[in-house]
Amino acid sequence: MKRRRGKRGGKKNMKKAKCYNCQKMGHFARECTEPKKIGKHRTRKDDNVSSRRHVGSLAKVNLPTCEPCMAGKACRKPFGKAKRATHPLELVHSNICGPMNVRARHGAFYFLTFIDDYSRYGSVYLLSHRSEALDCFKRFLAEVENQREVNLKVFRTDRGREYLSEQFQANL
């Protein structure tokens, strides 16, 4: 006579195992290949209640079409894929973030980022005031142009007010 083990371990006799999903013997529900049943007798196919005639016939109502609603539901053309830069410093993205709620150790409330689109090389500069953005841009430009021996072609920003000053425009 075989000694049976409890729920916590040991081998199971698979001939006596009954699947809770398809009610067949020889496997468990986690190994079942039948579609999963939701509830007692429903499958996922039964989700459309009106097609199963659980609901009586629904009267069809003719309503006028709402032009703005139709325009809102209309399919729009997808945005085109943005072209990535093919050379270093061909395109540099920049943004300034702040003021932050917490001041950095040396008193900075803002940070300025520069990201090269080709190499994804990024630089971050901590700023106390937005007016320091021009000085950081000059430092960044001198640093990367010396390293790469290539000039900056396109400088992309979110048109923030720190980039719109006449002094900044003169340096581009």
Secondary structure, DSSP 8 states (H G I E B T S, - for coil): ------TTSS---TTS-B-TTT--BSS-GGG--S--EETTTEEGGGG-TGGGTSS-----------HHHHHHHS-----------SSTTSEEEEEEE---SS--TTS--EEEEEEETTT--EEEEEESSGGGHHHHHHHHHHHHHHHH-----EEE----TTTSSHHHHHH-
